Amino acid sequence: MITRITGRLNRVLDEEVRLQVGPLEYQVLVPEFIRRHVQHSTGQEIALHTSEYHDGNPMQGRVVPRLIGFMNEAELEFFELFCTVDKVGVRKAIKALVRPVREIADAIQRQDTKWLTTLPGVGAATAEQIVATLRRKVTKFALMATPDGETAPSQVAKADADGNLLEDAYQALLSVGHSPLEARNRLDQALAGNQKFATVEEILLAIYNKADA
């Protein structure tokens, strides 16, 4: 299985990019937010973290292996998590991800099903299912981006250290009356110091110590 591919960007099409790797040109499917990110990089070398799936109907005798590309492993992880939602397959997930991962994760955390229905192919029932399935699993993705909406690798690494721990801390902040936005902002501030946390209590102590400083 190909997990990462690096090559010269030859073309950017509606739902895919073409990468030149040695004498070979590879087709890599990308969601819209990735296409926008790379659309001005034609002729430059880029690297994509990839997942592979088989497209087609085996009963009809035609199955085609396809690569799906993302700028970093966190985006790929979110995509694979998104695909676990009932009735959201690979193709539907690719079409739905038109906004950066942080924005989608943020909407899931806020249980904002109305916002989620603005994503292509996501109706009201699917939006409800996305929230029910993922709302306790996306905190680290909601924390992983810079203010301009693009992924910051350093923050991804910090948020990825223990996703369950961050989720528990986020829920703890909500339980004591913080709004979702305030809870995420406080977690952002705690993570900004590169401190390693082993328990929820340590995260909360760091948050409130910063608030009192």
N, C-alpha and C positions, 0 to 999 in steps of 0.2 A: 504493500500500500504506500502511495506517495503522500508524505505528510508535510513536505515543504518543497517549493519550487522557486528557483531564482533564474531570471532570464531577462532579455531585453523586451520591453513592451512594444510589440509591433502595431497592434490595433486595439481600439476600445469600441466594442459594439454595444447594442442595447442591453444584453443580458450576459455578456461574456467579454473576456479579454483574450488576446493571443500573445503568448510569450515565446520568444525565440531562445531555445536552449541548445547550443551547438547547432547541428544541422537540422534539428527538429523544431517545429512550431507546435506548441501545446494550446489547446482550447481549455480555458478555465472559466467556469460559470461564476458570476459574482452578483451579489445583491446590489441594489441601486446605491446604497450609501458608500459602498466600496468603489463602484464605478465612478461616482463623483470625485472620490478621493484621488483616483489615479488618472483621470481623464486628460490631465495636462502633462502627463509623464511619458508620452509616446517617444520612443527612441532611447529612453533611459532604462537602466537595470532596476528591477524591483523584485522583491521576494514576497511570496504569498504562502501562508499556512493553509494547508488543504485537507479536505476530507473527500472521500470517494464514495460514489454510489452507482448502482447499475440502473439505467433508464431503459424502459421498454417492457414488453410482455413476453416472458419465456414461452408461453403457450403458442405465440406466433413466431417463435424461432429467431427473434431479434432482441438482443440485450446489449446496450452500449455502455461501457464504463465512462463515467464523467467525473471531473474534478470540480470542486467548489472552493473558491479562494477567499481568504481574509487577511487583513494586515497583521494580525497578531493572534496568539493562541486564545486569549480571552474572548475575542469576537467569535472565534470558531467554537469555543466551548458554549457560548450563549446560543449560537445557532443550533448546536446539537441538542441543547436543553429545550429550545423552542420546538424542535421537531418531536419531542416526547409528548407534546399536548395531543390529546385525542383528535383525530381527523385533520391534523396539521402535518402533511407530508413534506418531503424535501422541496419539491417544486413550489408548494404553497408558501413555505417558509422563505424561500429565496425571494419570491415576489413581494412578500409582506415586509421584508426588512428594508424599507426605504429611508428610515431615519437612523441615526447613530444608536448603537446599543444602549448607551446610557439613557437616552430619552425613552426608549421602549421599556427598559427595566424600571425606570422611574414611574412610568404610567402603571405598570403592573403592580408595583409597591403601593401606589396610591389607590389601587383598585378602580382606576379610571377607564371603565369599559367604553365610555363614549369616545375618548381619545383613541383607544385601540381600534375602534371601528373605522378610523380614518386610514388605517393601513390597508393596502390593496388585498382583497380577498378575505378580509376579516369582518364577518358579520357580528350581530349582537350575541348570538349563541356561542360563537367561537371566542369572542372577547371574554365572555363569562368563564368559559372553560380555561382560557389562558390564565386568567387571574386565579381561578381555583387551583390550578395545577402548579403555578410558578411563584405565587406571591411571597412565599417564604424561602425562595431559592435564589433570589436575584439581587440581594443587597450589594454584593461585591461588584456586580456589573453596574449598578446605579452609582457607584463611587469611583468608577475607573476612568473618567474622562476629564479633560481640561475644559475651561470655560467656553472655548470655541467649538466644543462638541466633538473634537477629534480625540482619539485614544492616546493616553499618555502611558507609555510602557512602564515607567517607574511606578506609577500609581496602580497599574494593573498588578504588578508583582506584589506590592504591599497588600492590596485588597485580596489577592489570591492566596495569601499565606494561610488563612483559615476562614473559608467562607461561612461555615456554620457558626463560628464564633462571632463574626460580624453580624450575621443575621440575628443571633440571640441578643447581641448588644442593641441592635436597632429596635427589636421588639421591646426590650426593656425600657428604652427611651420613650417609645410610644406609650407604654403602660403607665408612665409617670406623668403623662400629659403633654409631652412634646409633639408638635406637628410633624408629619413626615419630612417636610423640608428642613425643619430645624434639627431633627434627628440626624438626617444625612449630613448637614453642615457640621454638626458636632463630631460626627464620626470622621469626616474629612479632616478636621482640625487635629484630632487625636492621631490619625495616621500620618499626618504631615511631618511628624518628628522622627519617623523611621524607628520608633520604639517597638520592640517585640512584645506582644501580649499573649499570655497563656490562658487567661480567664476573662469572663465578662466583667467581673468585678474590677480587674486591672484597667480595662478600657474605660469603664464608668468613672473610676477614680481619676484617671488622666483627663477625662473630659471636664469633670467638675473642678479639678485643680487649675486647669487652664481658664475656666470661667471665673474663678476667684482671683486669678493673678492680676 
